[in-house]
Amino acid sequence: MKVKWRSQEHLLAGFMAVLTALVSISRVWYGANTNEWPVHALLTVVNVLVIYLAYLWLNRLIIPMAMKTVRSQKPLTAVGLAMGVIGQIIVLAYLLGPGVNFASFYWAPGFSDFQNFPLTLGYHPQPVYNLLGGMNMGFFMIVLFLAYALFRESSLLLIERANERRDYRVLISNQVTTFMLLVIAAPLVFFLFGTIKDNSYYRYYFALIPPAGLLVLSNFYWLFPAYEGRSKREFGFVGKLVLSAGAYVLLFSIFLAENWSAATALAAWLVSLLVFAPVSWLAYQSQRERILHLRGVEKALSRSKADLQLLRSQINPHFLFNALNTLYAKALIEKAPGTASGIQQLGDMMRFMLHDNQRDLIPMSRELEYLANYIALQKLRTQSSPDILIEDNIAGQQCGQQIAPMLLIPFVENAFKYGISLNEPSWIKIRLNCETAAIRFEVRNSVHAKLTGDPENSHSGIGLENVRARLEHQYPGQYDFSYGISGNEFVCTLVLKTK
């Protein structure tokens, strides 16, 4: 799925250029005598073409060069590009202002058309005495467009950023830009054909229509899906609906200029709430399944990415499971019960990864069994050092909740990876409390500098940030998660609400 913002904008600009030229020619044809109309018509087309080419110049040359200037790592190159941008802007401003004025005056003295519309077909009555006439307006229009382009390009960078939410953001962006371009195109067409000559109409149009459309879109893709399955009488829902409607109305009410008043803004706000909010609800209900499906796909993609990182970080159970069974039998034959016990624990972990890890939720007892096996195997590695203390209360816990598989192991894995040193006093303290409505899990470990010879340093685990991603998608709003150094300890804390 591609972002259509630029292509839709270019289509609108080209359409308006062609339409403006055709309407202008028709007006010249019917308004001038036979001897004058070819010159006037040609001048109309040229002036419209100048405006359209200026738009293309900005988008194809000036803006890309400005972006290269910002990204350049070499100061001299950046200065050269910046000078090129400034030079092009000066030339373009002169062509838009004095250039159009001179062409209009010398090609067809007395010619004027759309004279209330800046920078297109008007002219200065004495261009020789005002060589820079209109250049200030040219600069103003260019700077205004560059500000818009900065907003556009920044938005596109966020929309097209490669992650699991990209497709959903692209969908919403295309809906919004299509709506906004239609909103802009409609009054321009009315203006060209002279359908509506009262300027106050356009003020009210831009003050009322865009906020109403934005309210419908934000409800459609944000507010209603966020409260799916929940009461719409909640304070949070009502508050967000009221505030978003007010924000949109207040933002666009600046178009009213001197016609603005508190009563007008309040009336527009009430119309949005009482008319367009119900319209957006009806539209949402008709498209509800499609929207929820898209949001479900988005979450599924995100979870799949996190699970893939999880699986990549672990030992491949398919490769080792059969070998472990062989080693277990061999250890029993050679009368090495400690080794056999360790192999059995590792085999149980592999079995867990093969079967339980494929499910969305598992009993908490299975997760704790996996944790206990992992801790037991790590104790085998560290039992020869009297300066290493490992405390846990995993075995004595009775937890009846369900939990996402392998959600707790990263905390313990991280502690053993970074909290154990065979040359310094070390400790790991693991605490688990299963309450009626929550699971509280805390892991504390000593802090040491990394040792280059420690084989654990070459295996990174899944990473605590990936844990946060899994929590956000599987338990949104139902967890408190924090980690960091506290004194001489690294502390990871998770409170998971299960009801």
TIPARO-12494 format. One record per residue: residue in three letters; x, y, z of N, C-alpha, C in turn. Coordinates in steps of 0.1 Angstrom, whole numbers, plus 5000, padded with zeros to 4 digits. Layout:
// TIPARO-12494
alaXYZXYZXYZ ...
// end
This chain:
// TIPARO-12494
met500849885000500050005000500950125000 lys500650224991501450344990500750464995 val501450565000500950695004500650774991 lys499350824990498950894978498951044979 trp499451094990499451244993500051324981 arg501251294978501951364967501151354953 ser500851224950500251204937498851274936 gln498151264947496851334947496951484946 glu497951534953498251684952498651724938 his499551644932499951674918498751674908 leu497851574910496651554902495751684903 leu495551724916494751844918495351964911 ala496651984913497352104907497252104892 gly497451984886497351984871495952004866 phe494951944873493551964870493152114871 met493552174882493152314883493852404873 ala495052374869495752454859495052444846 val494752324842493952304829492652374830 leu491852354841490552414842490652564842 thr491652624849491752774850492052824836 ala492952764828493252804814492052804806 leu491252694806490052684798489052784801 val488752804814487752894818488153044814 ser489453074816489953204813489853234798 ile490253134790490153144775488653174771 ser487753094777486353114774485853254777 arg486353304789485953444793486553544783 val487753524779488353624770487653614756 trp487253494752486553484739485253554739 tyr484553544750483253614750483253754755 gly484453794761484553934766485354034758 ala486153984748486954074740486554074726 asn487054174718486654174704487554074697 thr487254054684487853954676489353974675 asn489854104674491254134672492054104684 glu491454124696492254114708492253974715 trp491253894712491153774720492253674719 pro492953654707494053564706495153594715 val495553724716496653774725496253754739 his495053794743494553774757494553624761 ala494053544751493953394754495353334756 leu496253374748497653324749498253374762 leu498053494766498553554778497953474790 thr496653444790496053364800496753234802 val496953164791497553024792498953034797 val499753144792501053154797501153184812 asn500253274817500353304831499953184840 val498953114835498552984843499652884842 leu500352874831501452784829502652824838 val502852954840503952994849503652954863 ile502452964868502052924881502252774883 tyr501752704873501852554874503352504874 leu504152574865505552534864506252574877 ala505852684883506452724896506152614907 tyr504952564907504652454916505552334913 leu505652294901506552184898508052214901 trp508452334899509852374902510052354917 leu509152394925509252384940509352244944 asn508452154938508352014942509451934937 arg509951954924510851874918512351914920 leu512552044922513952094923514252154937 ile513552254941513852324953513752244966 ile512552174968512352094980513351984981 pro513551894970514551794971515951844974 met516351964969517652024972517752064986 ala516652124991516552165005516752045015 met516051925011516151805019517551755019 lys518251765007519651725007520551805015 thr520251935016520952035024520951995039 val519751955043519551915057520251785061 arg520251695051520851565053522351555051 ser522951655045524351655041525251655053 gln526251565053527151555064528451645062 lys528551705050529651785047529251935047 pro529952015055529552155057529652235043 leu530652215036530852285023529752255013 thr529452125013528352075004526952135008 ala526752135021525552195027525352335023 val526452415025526452555021526152575007 gly526752494998526552514984525052484980 leu524552374986523152344983522252444988 ala522552505000521652605006521652734997 met522852764992522952884983522152854970 gly522152734965521352694954519852714956 val519452674968518052684972517552824972 ile518452914979518053054980518053124966 gly519053084958519053144945517853114936 gln517452984937516252944930514953014935 ile514853034948513753094954513653244949 ile514753314948514753454944514353464929 val514853374921514453374907513053344905 leu512553244912511153204911510253314916 ala510553384927509753494932509753604922 tyr510853634915510753734905509853704893 leu509953574889509153534878507653534881 leu507253504894505853504898505353644899 gly506153734904505753874907505953964895 pro507154024894507354124883507354054869 gly507753924868507653864855506253854849 val505353814858503953814853503453954850 asn503854054859503354184856503854244843 phe505154224840505754274827505054204815 ala504854074816504254004805502854054802 ser502054074813500754124812500654254806 phe501554344810501454484806501954504791 tyr503054444787503554464774502954384763 trp502354264767501654184757500354234754 ala499654284765498254324763497954434773 pro498354564770498054664780496554674783 gly496354694796494954704800494354564803 phe495054464800494554324802494454294817 ser493354244821493154194835492154084835 asp492353984844491453874845491753804859 phe490753774866490853714880491753804888 gln491553934887492554034893492454024908 asn491453964914491453944929492253824933 phe492753744924493453624927494953654925 pro495753654936497153704936498053614927 leu498953674920500053604913499653534900 thr498453554896498053474884497953574872 leu496753634870496553704857496353854859 gly496753904870496754054872497954124867 tyr498054254867499254324862499454454870 his500654504870500954634876500754744866 pro500054854869499754954858500955024853 gln502055034861503255104856504455014860 pro504654904854505754814857507154874856 val507354964847508755024845509155104857 tyr508155164864508455244876508455154889 asn508155034887508154944899508754804895 leu510054804893510654684888510554564897 leu510354574909510154464919508754454923 gly507754514916506354504920505854364920 gly505354314931504754184932505754084937 met507054114938508054024942507853984957 asn507354084965507154054979506053944981 met504953964972503953864972504453724967 gly505353724957505953604953506653534964 phe507453604972508253544983507253494993 phe506153564996505253525006504553395002 met504153384990503553254985504453134985 ile505753164981506753054981507053014996 val507253105005507453065019506252995025 leu505053035021503852965026503852825021 phe504152805008504152675003505252585009 leu506452645011507552565017507152525031 ala506452605039506052565052505052445051 tyr504152455042503252345039504052215035 ala505052235026505852125022506652055033 leu507152145043507852095054506952005063 phe505652055065504651965072504351835064 arg504251845051503951725043505051625044 glu506351675042507451575042507651515055 ser507551595066507651545080506551435082 ser505351465078504251365080504551245072 leu505051255060505251135052506351045058 leu507351115064508451035071507850945082 leu506951005090506250935101505350825095 ile504650855085503650755079504350645073 glu505450665066506150565058507250485066 arg507350525079508350465087508050315088 ala509050225085508850085084508650025098 asn507449995101507149905113505749845111 glu505349775121504049705120502849785117 arg502849915120501750005119501650075106 arg502650055097502750135085501550135076 asp501050005073499849995064498650065070 tyr498450055083497250115089497350275088 arg498650325090498850465089498650515075 val499150435065498950475051497450485047 leu496750385052495250385049494650505054 ile494850545067494250665072494750795065 ser496050795062496550915055495850935041 asn495650825034495050835021493650885022 gln492950835033491550885035491551035038 val492451075047492451215051492851305039 thr493851275032494351365021493251365009 thr492651255007491551254997490451355001 phe490051345013489051435018489451585017 met490651615022491151755022491351805008 leu491751734999491951784985490651804979 leu489651724982488251754977487651874983 val487951894996487552025002488152144996 ile489352134992490052244985489552264971 ala489352154964489052164950487652224948 ala486652194956485252234954485152394954 pro485652464963485552614963486352674951 leu487452614948488252664936487452654923 val486752544921485852524910484752624910 phe484152644921483052744922483552884919 phe484752914924485353044921485653074906 leu486252964900486552984886485353004877 phe484252934880483052944872482153054876 gly482553124887481753244892480453194897 thr480353074902479053024907478653104920 ile479653124928479353194941480353314942 lys479853434942480753554942480953614956 asp480153574966480153624979481353564987 asn482353644990483553594997483253535011 ser482153575017481853525030481453375030 tyr480953335018480653195016481953115018 tyr483053155012484253075013484753075027 arg484653175034485053185048484353075057 tyr482953085055482252985063482452845058 tyr482752825045482952695040484252635046 phe485352705046486552655052486552655067 ala485652725074485552725088484752605093 leu483852555085482852455089483052315083 ile483352305070483452175064484652095068 pro485952155068487052065072486952015087 pro486552095097486452035110485451925111 ala484351935104483351835104483851705098 gly484651715086485251595080486251535089 leu487151615095488151555104487551485116 leu486451545121485751475132485251335128 val484651325116484151205111485351105110 leu486451145104487551055102488251015115 ser488451105124489051065137488150975145 asn486850995145485950905151485950765144 phe486050765131485950645123487150555126 tyr488350615126489550535127490250535140 trp489850625149490550635162489650605174 leu488650695176487850695188486950575189 phe486150545179485150435180485850305181 pro486950275173487650145175488250135188 ala488750245194489450235207488450195218 tyr487250235216486250195227485250085222 glu485750005213484949885208484749795220 gly483449755222483049665233482949735246 arg483149865247483049935260481850035259 ser481450085270480350175271480650305265 lys479850365257480050495251479650605261 arg479250565272478950665283480050695292 glu481150625290482350655298482850795297 phe483350845308483850985308484951005297 gly485850905296486950915287486450935272 phe485450855269484950855255484250985252 val483351025261482651155259483551275259 gly484551275268485551385269486351395256 lys486851285251487651285239486751335227 leu485551285226484651335215484451485216 val484151535228483851675229485051765227 leu486151715232487451795230487951795216 ser487851675209488351675195487451755186 ala486151755188485251835180485551985183 gly485752025195486052165198487452205192 ala488452115193489752155187489652175172 tyr488952085165488852105151488152235147 val487052265154486352385151487152505154 leu487852505165488652625169489752645159 leu490452535155491552555145491152615132 phe490052575127489552625114488752745114 ser488352785126487452905127488253035124 ile489653025123490453145119490053195105 phe489453105097489053145083487853245084 leu487153255095486053355096486553495097 ala487853515101488453645102487553745110 glu487153855104486353955112484953895115 asn484453795108483153735111483153645123 trp484353625129484453525140483753585153 ser483153495160482553535173482453405181 ala482353425194482253305203480953235200 ala479853305197478653245194478653155181 thr479453205171479553125159480353005161 ala481453015168482352895171481552795179 leu480752845189479952755197478952685189 ala478252755180477252695171477852585162 ala479052615157479752515148480152395156 trp480552415169480952305178479652215180 leu478552275183477352205186476852125174 val476952185162476552115150477451995148 ser478752005150479651895149479251775158 leu478951815171478551715180477251645178 leu476251735174474851685173474551625159 val475351665149475051625135476151525130 phe477351575130478451495123478951385132 ala478851395145479251285154478251165151 pro476951185151476051075148476251015134 val476551105124476851065111478050975111 ser479051005118480350925118480050795125 trp479150795135478750665141478050565132 leu477150625124476450545114477450485103 ala478350575099479350535089480250425095 tyr480550445108481450345114480750205115 gln479450205119478750085120478650005107 ser478550085096478450015083479849955079 gln480950015084482249965080482949905092 arg482249875102482849825115483749705113 glu483249605106483949475105485249495097 arg485249585087486449605079487549675088 ile487049775095488049855103488649765114 leu487849695121488349605132489249495126 his488949445114489749345108491149415105 leu491149535100492449595097493249615110 arg492549665121493249675134493749545139 gly492949445137493349305141494649265134 val494649285121495849255113497049325117 glu496849455121497949535126498549475138 lys497649435148498149375160498749245158 ala498149165149498749035146500149045140 leu500349145131501649165125502649205136 ser502249285145503149335155503549215164 arg502549135168502849025177503648925170 ser503448895157504248805150505648845149 lys505948975148507249025147507949005161 ala507249035172507849015185508048865187 asp507148775183507348635185508448585177 leu508648635165509748595156511048625163 gln511148745168512348785175512648695187 leu511548655194511648565205512248425201 leu511648375191512048245186513448245181 arg513848355174515148355168516248365180 ser515848415191516748435202517048305210 gln516148205208516248085216516947975208 ile517447875216517947755210516847685202 asn517247635190516247565182515847425189 pro514647415194514347285201514247165192 his513947185179513847075170515247015168 phe516247095168517647045166518146965178 leu517747005190518346945202517546835209 phe516246835206515346745215515746605214 asn515946545203516346405202517646375208 ala518646475206519946455212519846455227 leu519046535233518846535247518346405253 asn517446345246516946215250518046105251 thr518946115241520046025240521046045251 leu521346175254522246205265521746175279 tyr520446185280519746155293519946005296 ala519645925286519845775287521245735290 lys522145805284523645775286524045815300 ala523545925305523945975318523445875329 leu522245815327521745715336522545595336 ile522945545324523745425323525145445330 glu525645565329526945595335526845635350 lys525645635355525345665369525845805373 ala525245905365525546045368524146115369 pro523546095381522146145383522046295382 gly523046375386523046515385522946555371 thr523846495363523846525348522546485342 ala522046375346520746325340519546425344 ser519646475356518546565360518646695352 gly519846745350519946865342519546845328 ile519846735322519346705308517846695308 gln517246635318515846625318515146755319 gln515746845328515146975329515247055315 leu516447045309516547105296515647045286 gly515346915286514446855277513046905280 asp512646925293511346985296511147125290 met512247195290512247335285512047325270 met512747235263512547215249511147175245 arg510547095253509147045251508147165252 phe508447245262507647365265507647455252 met508847475247509047565235508347505223 leu508347375222507747305210506247315211 his505647305222504147295223503547415230 asp503847445242503147555250503347685244 asn504547705238504947835233504147875221 gln503447785214502647815202501247865206 arg500947865218499547905222499548055227 asp498348115226498248255230498348265245 leu497748175253497748185267498048035272 ile498748035284498947905290498747915305 pro498447805312498347815327499647875333 met499547955343500648015350501647905355 ser501047785359501847675364502947635354 arg502547625341503447585331504547685329 glu504247815329505247925328506247915340 leu505747885352506547875364507447745363 glu506947645358507747525356508947545347 tyr508647625336509747655327510747745334 leu510347845342511247925349512047845359 ala511447755366512147675376513247585369 asn512947535358513947455351515147545346 tyr514747655341515847745337516747785348 ile516147825360516947865371517747745376 ala517247625376517947505381519147485372 leu519047495359520147475350521247585352 gln520847705355521747815357522547795370 lys521847735380522547705393523547605391 leu523347505382524447405379525647475374 arg525547585366526647655361527447735371 thr526647775382527247865391527547805405 gln527147675407527147625420528647605426 ser529647615417531047595422531547725428 ser530847835427531347965433530547995445 pro531148005457530448035469530048185470 asp530548265461530248415462529048445454 ile528348345448527148375440525848335448 leu524948425450523748395457522548405448 ile521748305447520548305439519348265448 glu518448355449517248335457516048345448 asp515048255450513748265443512748195451 asn511448235449510348175456509348115445 ile509948075434509048025423508347895426 ala509047805433508547675435507247675444 gly507247765453506147765463504947845459 gln504847895448503747975443502547885438 gln501347925441500147865436499347975428 cys499547965415498948075406497948005397 gly496748055397495747995388495448075376 gln496148185373495848265362496448205349 gln496048265338496548235325497548345321 ile498548315313499548415310500048385296 ala500548485289501248465276502548385278 pro502748285270503948205272505248275271 met506248245279507648295279507648445281 leu506648505289506648645291507548685303 leu507848595312508648625324510048585322 ile510348485314511748435313512748545309 pro512448645301513448745297514048815309 phe513248845320513748905332514848825338 val514548695339515548605346516748585337 glu516448565324517548545315518548675315 asn517948795315518748915316519548915329 ala518948875340519648875353520848785353 phe520748665348521848565347522948615337 lys522448675327523448725317524348835322 tyr523748935329524549045333524849055348 gly524148975356524248985370525148885377 ile525748795369526648695375528048715370 ser528948715380530448725377531048615385 leu531948535379532648425386533848485393 asn534148615392535248675399534848775410 glu533548805411533148905421531848855428 pro531648895440530348865447529148905438 ser528248815436527048835428525848785434 trp524748835430523448785435522348815425 ile521348725426520048735418518948705428 lys517948795429516848775438515548785429 ile514848675429513648665421512448655430 arg511448745429510248735437508948735429 leu508048655432506848635424505648635434 asn504648715432503448715440502248705431 cys501448595433500248585425499048625434 glu498448735430497248785437496048755430 thr494848795435493548765429493448835415 ala493948965415493749045403495049085396 ala496149035401497349075395498548975397 ile499548985389500748905391501849005393 arg502648995404503749085406505049005405 phe505949055396507148985394508349085394 glu509349045402510449135404511749055404 val512749105396514049045395515149145398 arg515949115408517149205411518449135409 asn519349205403520649135402521849235404 ser522949185408524149275409524549325396 val525249435396525749495384527249475382 his527749435371529149415368529449465354 ala530749495352531249525339531149395330 lys530949415317530949295308532349235307 leu532349105307533549025306533648965292 thr534748995285534848955271534948805270 gly535348735280535448595279534248515283 asp533248585288531948515292531148475280 pro530848345277530148305265528748365265 glu528148405276526848455276526748585269 asn527848665269527848795262527548785247 ser527748675241527548665227526148625223 his525248605234523848575231523048675238 ser522248745230521648865236520248845242 gly519648725242518248715247517348795238 ile516048805242515048875234515149025236 gly515649075247515749215250514449265257 leu514649355267513549395275512649485267 glu513149555257512249635249511249555241 asn511649435237510749345230509649295239 val510049275252509049245262508049355263 arg508449475263507549585264506549585252 ala507149555240506249545228505249435229 arg505649325234504649215236503549255246 leu503949315257503049365267502049465261 glu502549555253501649655248500649605239 his500949495232499949435222499149325228 gln499649265239498849155245498149195258 tyr498649295264498049345277497949495277 pro497349565267497349705266496549765278 gly497249855285496549925297496449835309 gln497049715308496849615320498249585326 tyr499249675325500549635330501249765335 asp502149745344503149845348504549775347 phe505349835339506649765336507749875337 ser508849845345509949935346511249855348 tyr512349915344513649845347514649955347 gly515749925354516850025355517749995367 ile518850075368519750055379519350135391 ser519350065402518950125415520050095425 gly520950195427522050165436523050075429 asn523349965436524249865430523549745424 glu522249765421521449655416520749705403 phe520449605394519649625383518249565386 val517149645385515849595390514849595378 cys514249485376513149475366511849445374 thr510849515372509549505379508349495369 leu507549395371506349385362505149365371 val504149445370502849415376501849395365 leu501249275364500449235353498949215358 lys498049295354496649285358495949175351 thr495449085358494848965352493348965352 lys492749075357491249085357490949235354 
// end
